[in-house]
Amino acid sequence: MPLFDSGPKVKECEYLLRDVTLRMLANSDSAHWLSTAFVPGYLAGVSTSLLDRIERREAGLVLYGLSPPKRETAPQELQAIAARQVARLAALPVDGIIVYDLQDESERTGEARPFPFLPTVDPSAWACDHLAGATLPKVVYHCTHGDTAAGFVAWLQRLRAQPAPLAVLVGAPSARARGGLPLDQAYALARDRAPDVRLGGIAIAERHARRHDEHERIRAKDAAGCHFFVTQAVYDVTATKSLLSDYALATHDRGESPLPIILTFAPCGSAKTLAFMKWLGIAFPRWLENDLSRAADPLATSIEICAQIFTELWAYARARGIPLGLNVESVSIRKAEIDAAAELLACLRRITLDR
């Protein structure tokens, strides 16, 4: 059970209390009584609240997304990276974290990748082992394209050993990719072999702008066992509103309740980051791309734009009964953009509390 009932002002108090508690544990040698008498039960309540809120289809979920380091990283450096991420996460007022499963998406587009792809540490190992010191719930992304049925079931069983396991399954990077385990088969295996793993899916507004059927994909994944959805980074407010509108109408007309849609936002601090985000398939309206490209301070401009976009989408979804949440990430490894992601998260979270 969470320490308090849900509510924007009360959640703010809970976040502050958790942050103070974690800092006391990290910095005080005299806090043994705190860690043994109070914190286990309190943090246990916090760590399960994300799953509870997803099940209740609440609006206002706040997540932070990160990627595992490169597989070739030396073991000592992996430990240092994990320690830095755990410390950063302890200072963030979030309900949980997302750990991505990065894939080489070169088959998706004929354009050259701005940065070379290097395989990363397995996201479930990074989330469950290296980031074990982070008490937050972890949503683990998993690409089924390289799986066999037996391998996928084994992965599910490892994830089930974690408290309140959450995962987002991702299919092949493009329709041209062959082999692997199709998503529909993965969903069926998860329902049969690991019903306690709460699954999420991805929702892509840019695909909806082309095909006008992303809302039906969401409904089909709902029927297959998904409990929430996460978008890629949002910079095209019109495409995202169209997706939310069609999803709201489809669920309303069929007497269904919408699932939480978690919108992802990422700061953009350089021309290289902008080029990479566009390569990833993130749509930028021409005017917005111009503003970012000519801005004296692209990071500050991108944070301002993201706040405007989220404010508009938050009000739009709320009026249509869609429980909206947010996820903030940095697609760049530059410290300035990682720091800006924390600033962006704080800015957007204030919007969810002002309701």
PyMOL commands that set and color helices and strands:
alter all, ss='L'
color gray80, all
select helices_A, chain A and resi 8-27+32-37+39-55+75-90+106-108+123-130+149-160+183-193+205-211+214-224+237-253+271-279+286-294+298-319+335-353
alter helices_A, ss='H'
color red, helices_A
select strands_A, chain A and resi 62-66+96-99+138-143+166-170+198-203+226-233+261-265+324-328
alter strands_A, ss='S'
color yellow, strands_A
deselect
rebuild
show_as cartoon
